[in-house]
Amino acid sequence: EQLFGMFEPWLFPRNLLPWYHVFVSYRQGGLDSQLTEAVFYALSRELDTEGGAVRVFLDKRRLEKGRNFRDDFAGALMRSRVAVPFVSTAALRRMGGITEGSEAIDNVLLEWTLIVEMLQS
């Protein structure tokens, strides 16, 4: 445990945390996944002003199996200081296919809607 305390800023984080500096929102697959994973690793290596590791939420690194995905990502977003939406053609293409009354649920669109709602509140 003492070693963990000493090296925690340099260990790659996993699982949910009580709050985050940065929430990364993106469309899974292809370049979006590769780019956001690189951003996650780069930011996670940085130290904040108090000397602790920058806390970054990236769903595939933080979400835990068996838990409610939407509750956990929404909670993480609401407990983040900064939201970084990666707007790509892949993200927008899928959103363009959603029509009113459609039963399809787009988690990226949910994240972006929540970001806008939080800005307006």
HURA-V374978 format. One record per pair of residues at least 24 apart in sequence whose ideal C-beta (glycine too) atoms are under 7 Angstrom apart, sorted by sequence separation. I is the first residue (numbers start at 1). J is the second residue. D is the distance in Angstrom with one decimal. If there is no record, write none. Layout:
BEGIN
i=(I:I)
j=(J:J)
d=(D:D)
END
This chain:
BEGIN
i=(21:85:12:85:13:12:22:24:83:21:24:21:22:23:24:77:20:21:22:19:20:20:77:9:17:73:13:74:78:9:9:8:16:14:15:13:16:15:36:35:23:23:32:16:20:32:23:22:25:32:20:25:32:16:19:20:21:22:23:24:25:26:30:18:21:23:25:27:29:22:27:27:26:27:27:25:25:25)
j=(48:112:41:115:44:44:54:56:115:54:57:55:56:57:58:111:55:56:57:55:56:57:114:47:55:111:53:114:118:52:53:53:62:61:62:61:64:64:86:86:76:77:86:72:76:88:80:80:83:90:79:84:91:76:79:80:81:82:83:84:85:86:90:79:82:84:86:88:90:84:90:91:91:94:108:108:111:112)
d=(6.5:5.6:6.9:6.4:5.9:6.0:6.7:6.5:4.8:4.9:6.4:4.9:4.8:4.6:4.9:6.3:4.5:6.8:6.9:6.8:6.5:4.5:5.6:5.9:5.6:6.7:7.0:6.1:6.9:6.4:4.3:6.6:5.7:6.2:6.3:6.9:6.5:5.8:5.9:6.8:6.1:5.0:5.9:6.3:6.1:5.3:3.8:6.6:6.4:5.7:6.3:6.8:6.8:6.7:4.4:4.2:5.3:5.0:4.7:5.3:4.4:4.1:6.0:6.8:6.5:6.9:6.7:6.1:6.7:6.0:4.7:3.8:7.0:6.7:5.3:6.3:4.3:6.6)
END
